């Protein structure tokens, strides 16, 4: 038995489960191929941000550890100094606070990048489900609003009222 691809309607639950198992598979199942670069671009962007922020976090963590210890051989923090800048006992506490605040900032941004990736993942699942659910939605040209007077009868009190009745057709 051949499938009728012209009248094919995707199953929302199947689209959702495919998107859960393989990101982007729900969009492929729904035949919305143009959404794939958006989904995978979101994943790649979040992964890049997570990797970059993690590297900066590790660099500033090491710099903070090196400036805080008393070992003169550990000087990884010098790569963050401007040319000609020297760390003396007068400005050491200032640089410690700078390195600590930058370490904390990049750790927060790395963690935020992870949550953004979870958001892209959840959004791709919701998109696959909603797109499959709305695949059979009628988008005909007959979108109209009819407003007309109406008489409303109340059966209990045997009274009538005059009002306005509206009907949407879509």
C-alpha positions as CSV (number, residue, x, y, z in Angstrom):
1,X,0.0,0.0,0.0
2,X,1.5,3.4,-1.1
3,X,1.3,6.4,1.1
4,X,-0.6,9.5,-0.1
5,X,2.2,12.1,0.5
6,X,0.0,14.9,-0.8
7,X,-2.5,14.4,2.1
8,X,0.0,13.3,4.7
9,X,-0.4,14.8,8.2
10,X,2.2,14.4,10.9
11,X,1.5,12.9,14.3
12,X,2.2,15.5,17.0
13,X,3.3,12.9,19.6
14,X,5.7,11.2,17.1
15,X,7.2,14.6,16.2
16,X,7.7,15.4,19.8
17,X,9.4,12.1,20.6
18,X,11.6,12.3,17.6
19,X,12.7,15.8,18.7
20,X,13.4,14.5,22.2
21,X,15.6,11.7,20.9
22,X,17.4,13.5,18.1
23,X,17.3,17.3,18.1
24,X,16.0,18.5,14.8
25,X,14.4,15.1,13.9
26,X,10.9,16.5,14.7
27,X,11.4,19.3,12.2
28,X,12.6,16.8,9.6
29,X,9.5,14.6,10.3
30,X,7.3,17.7,9.9
31,X,9.0,18.5,6.6
32,X,10.1,21.9,7.9
33,X,13.7,21.6,6.7
34,X,14.3,25.3,6.8
35,X,14.2,25.2,10.6
36,X,17.2,22.9,10.8
37,X,19.8,25.6,10.5
38,X,18.1,27.6,13.2
39,X,18.0,24.6,15.6
40,X,21.5,23.5,14.9
41,X,22.8,27.1,14.8
42,X,21.3,27.6,18.3
43,X,23.1,24.4,19.5
44,X,26.4,25.3,17.9
45,X,26.2,28.9,19.2
46,X,25.5,27.8,22.8
47,X,28.2,25.1,22.6
48,X,30.7,27.7,21.4
49,X,29.8,30.2,24.1
50,X,30.0,27.5,26.7
51,X,33.4,26.4,25.5
52,X,34.8,29.9,25.3
53,X,33.5,31.0,28.7
54,X,34.8,27.8,30.2
55,X,38.3,28.5,28.8
56,X,38.2,32.1,30.1
57,X,37.0,30.8,33.5
58,X,39.9,28.4,33.7
59,X,42.4,31.0,32.6
60,X,41.2,33.5,35.2
61,X,41.0,30.9,37.9
62,X,44.6,29.9,37.3
63,X,45.6,33.6,37.3
64,X,43.8,34.2,40.6
65,X,45.4,31.1,42.1
66,X,48.9,32.2,40.9
67,X,48.6,35.8,42.1
68,X,47.2,34.6,45.5
69,X,50.1,32.1,46.2
70,X,53.5,33.1,47.4
71,X,55.4,31.2,44.7
72,X,57.3,33.6,42.4
73,X,57.5,31.0,39.6
74,X,53.8,31.0,39.0
75,X,53.0,34.0,36.8
76,X,50.2,33.0,34.5
77,X,48.4,36.3,35.4
78,X,51.0,38.3,33.4
79,X,49.2,37.4,30.2
80,X,46.3,39.6,31.3
81,X,48.3,42.7,32.2
82,X,48.8,45.6,29.8
83,X,52.3,46.1,28.4
84,X,54.6,47.7,30.9
85,X,52.2,47.0,33.9
86,X,53.9,45.6,37.0
87,X,52.1,44.1,40.0
88,X,53.5,45.6,43.2
89,X,52.4,45.2,46.8
90,X,50.4,48.5,46.3
91,X,48.2,47.2,43.5
92,X,48.2,43.4,44.2
93,X,44.9,43.4,46.1
94,X,43.2,45.3,43.3
95,X,44.4,42.8,40.7
96,X,43.3,39.9,43.0
97,X,39.8,41.3,43.1
98,X,39.8,41.9,39.4
99,X,40.8,38.3,38.6
100,X,38.3,36.9,41.1
101,X,35.4,39.0,39.7
102,X,36.3,38.0,36.1
103,X,36.6,34.3,37.2
104,X,33.2,34.5,38.7
105,X,31.7,36.3,35.7
106,X,32.9,33.8,33.2
107,X,31.7,30.9,35.4
108,X,28.2,32.5,35.5
109,X,28.3,33.0,31.7
110,X,29.4,29.4,31.1
111,X,26.5,28.2,33.3
112,X,24.1,30.5,31.5
113,X,25.3,29.1,28.2
114,X,24.4,25.6,29.3
115,X,20.9,26.8,30.3
116,X,20.5,28.5,27.0
117,X,21.3,25.3,25.3
118,X,18.6,23.5,27.3
119,X,16.3,26.3,26.2
120,X,17.1,25.7,22.5
121,X,16.5,22.0,23.0
122,X,13.1,22.6,24.7
123,X,12.1,25.1,22.1
124,X,12.9,22.7,19.3
125,X,10.7,20.0,21.0
126,X,7.8,22.5,21.5
127,X,8.2,23.7,17.9
128,X,8.0,20.2,16.5
129,X,4.9,19.3,18.6
130,X,3.1,22.6,17.8
131,X,4.0,22.5,14.1
132,X,2.7,18.9,13.8
133,X,-0.5,19.9,15.7
134,X,-1.2,22.8,13.4
135,X,-0.4,21.0,10.2
136,X,-4.2,20.3,9.6
137,X,-5.2,23.9,10.6
138,X,-7.5,25.4,8.0
139,X,-6.0,28.6,6.6
140,X,-8.7,29.3,4.0
141,X,-9.3,32.8,2.7
142,X,-12.8,33.0,4.3
143,X,-11.9,34.9,7.5
144,X,-14.9,37.0,8.5
145,X,-16.7,38.6,11.4
146,X,-20.5,38.9,11.3
147,X,-22.1,41.3,13.8
148,X,-25.9,41.4,13.9
149,X,-28.7,42.3,16.3
150,X,-30.2,39.5,18.2
151,X,-33.1,38.8,20.6
152,X,-32.1,36.7,23.6
153,X,-35.0,34.8,25.2
154,X,-34.7,33.8,28.8
155,X,-36.9,30.6,29.4
156,X,-37.0,30.9,33.2
157,X,-38.4,34.4,33.6
158,X,-40.2,34.6,30.3
159,X,-38.4,37.9,29.5
160,X,-36.5,38.9,26.4
161,X,-33.6,41.1,25.9
162,X,-32.1,42.8,22.8
163,X,-28.4,42.5,22.3
164,X,-25.6,42.1,19.7
165,X,-24.5,38.8,18.4
166,X,-21.1,38.2,16.8
167,X,-19.9,35.2,14.8
168,X,-16.3,34.5,13.7
169,X,-15.8,32.3,10.7
170,X,-12.3,30.9,10.1
